[in-house]
Amino acid sequence: MKFGMLDAEWEQKKEDALRFLIQAAEEKRTIYYHELASKLWPTGGQSYWFRYIGQFLGEVWTEAEKRGYGPLTCLVLRKDLAMPSGGFFIEARERGYEVNDFRAFFVEQRERVWRLAAEKKNPAAGGR
């Protein structure tokens, strides 16, 4: 069990989140936290999501990087700021990224994620 969830359910939620975020990256768009929570827990359970969001998105980030998408979780935004939460930037620093200006870092990573998704979707065209 992980955070009160069966391991298989936790892993499935991560896969679902990756799928939603890869689609968003391919479409060059972002998603709000509450939208992602609603997609993962359509019949309720969003309060569960918000309790473990940091750990969950950290694992999604790790898997996204393994698959060549970079920090895909940068696409998950706070609605009030139109940027990721502070946890994203803390995680980035812990992973060795240099983060001096939050907005500039977010924009840089968002553009990178969008480019990587385009390249993965259409490698022969160099992402175009």
C-alpha positions as CSV (number, residue, x, y, z in Angstrom):
1,M,0.0,0.0,0.0
2,K,1.1,3.5,-0.7
3,F,-0.5,6.5,1.0
4,G,-3.6,4.4,1.7
5,M,-3.9,3.1,-1.9
6,L,-3.1,-0.3,-3.2
7,D,0.2,-0.2,-5.1
8,A,-1.5,-1.2,-8.4
9,E,-4.1,1.6,-8.0
10,W,-1.3,4.1,-7.3
11,E,0.6,3.0,-10.3
12,Q,-2.5,3.2,-12.5
13,K,-3.2,6.8,-11.3
14,K,0.4,7.7,-12.2
15,E,0.0,6.1,-15.7
16,D,-3.3,8.0,-16.2
17,A,-1.7,11.3,-15.1
18,L,1.2,10.7,-17.5
19,R,-1.2,10.1,-20.3
20,F,-3.2,13.3,-19.6
21,L,0.0,15.3,-19.2
22,I,1.6,13.9,-22.4
23,Q,-1.6,14.8,-24.3
24,A,-1.5,18.3,-22.8
25,A,2.2,18.6,-23.9
26,E,1.4,17.4,-27.4
27,E,-1.4,20.0,-27.6
28,K,0.9,22.7,-26.1
29,R,-1.4,23.4,-23.2
30,T,-1.4,23.3,-19.4
31,I,-3.8,21.9,-16.9
32,Y,-4.9,23.1,-13.5
33,Y,-4.5,20.9,-10.4
34,H,-8.2,20.6,-9.9
35,E,-8.7,19.5,-13.6
36,L,-6.1,16.7,-13.2
37,A,-7.6,15.6,-9.9
38,S,-11.1,15.4,-11.6
39,K,-9.6,13.3,-14.4
40,L,-7.9,10.9,-11.9
41,W,-10.8,10.7,-9.5
42,P,-13.9,11.5,-11.5
43,T,-16.3,10.2,-8.9
44,G,-14.7,12.0,-5.9
45,G,-11.6,11.5,-4.0
46,Q,-10.0,14.8,-4.9
47,S,-9.4,15.5,-1.2
48,Y,-7.2,12.4,-1.3
49,W,-5.3,13.9,-4.2
50,F,-4.5,17.1,-2.5
51,R,-3.2,15.3,0.6
52,Y,-0.5,13.5,-1.4
53,I,-0.1,15.8,-4.4
54,G,3.6,16.4,-3.8
55,Q,4.6,12.8,-3.6
56,F,2.4,11.8,-6.5
57,L,3.6,14.5,-8.9
58,G,7.2,13.8,-7.8
59,E,6.8,10.2,-9.0
60,V,5.0,11.3,-12.2
61,W,8.0,13.7,-12.9
62,T,10.5,10.8,-12.4
63,E,8.6,8.6,-14.8
64,A,8.2,11.4,-17.3
65,E,11.9,12.0,-17.3
66,K,12.6,8.3,-17.7
67,R,10.4,8.3,-20.8
68,G,12.1,11.4,-22.3
69,Y,9.5,14.1,-21.6
70,G,11.4,16.1,-19.0
71,P,9.7,17.8,-16.1
72,L,6.2,17.1,-17.5
73,T,4.6,18.2,-14.2
74,C,5.4,21.8,-14.9
75,L,2.2,21.8,-16.9
76,V,0.1,21.4,-13.8
77,L,-0.8,24.9,-12.6
78,R,-2.3,26.8,-9.8
79,K,-5.4,28.6,-11.2
80,D,-4.7,31.7,-9.1
81,L,-1.1,32.1,-10.3
82,A,-1.2,30.4,-13.7
83,M,2.1,28.7,-12.6
84,P,3.0,25.5,-10.8
85,S,2.9,25.5,-7.0
86,G,6.0,26.2,-4.9
87,G,6.5,22.4,-4.5
88,F,7.4,22.1,-8.2
89,F,10.2,24.6,-7.8
90,I,11.5,22.9,-4.6
91,E,11.4,19.6,-6.4
92,A,13.3,21.1,-9.3
93,R,16.1,22.4,-7.0
94,E,16.3,19.0,-5.3
95,R,16.8,17.4,-8.7
96,G,19.7,19.8,-9.5
97,Y,17.9,22.4,-11.6
98,E,19.0,26.0,-11.2
99,V,15.9,28.0,-10.3
100,N,16.5,31.7,-9.8
101,D,13.4,33.2,-11.3
102,F,10.2,31.1,-10.9
103,R,8.3,32.5,-13.9
104,A,11.3,32.3,-16.2
105,F,12.1,28.7,-15.1
106,F,8.5,27.7,-15.6
107,V,8.3,29.2,-19.1
108,E,11.7,27.5,-20.0
109,Q,10.6,24.1,-18.8
110,R,7.1,24.4,-20.3
111,E,8.6,25.2,-23.7
112,R,11.1,22.3,-23.3
113,V,8.4,19.8,-22.4
114,W,6.2,20.9,-25.3
115,R,9.3,20.5,-27.7
116,L,10.1,17.1,-26.3
117,A,6.5,15.9,-26.7
118,A,6.4,17.1,-30.3
119,E,9.7,15.4,-31.0
120,K,8.5,12.1,-29.5
121,K,5.2,12.3,-31.3
122,N,6.9,13.0,-34.7
123,P,10.6,12.1,-34.5
124,A,11.1,12.1,-38.3
125,A,10.0,15.7,-38.6
126,G,12.1,16.9,-35.6
127,G,9.0,17.6,-33.6
128,R,7.3,19.7,-36.3
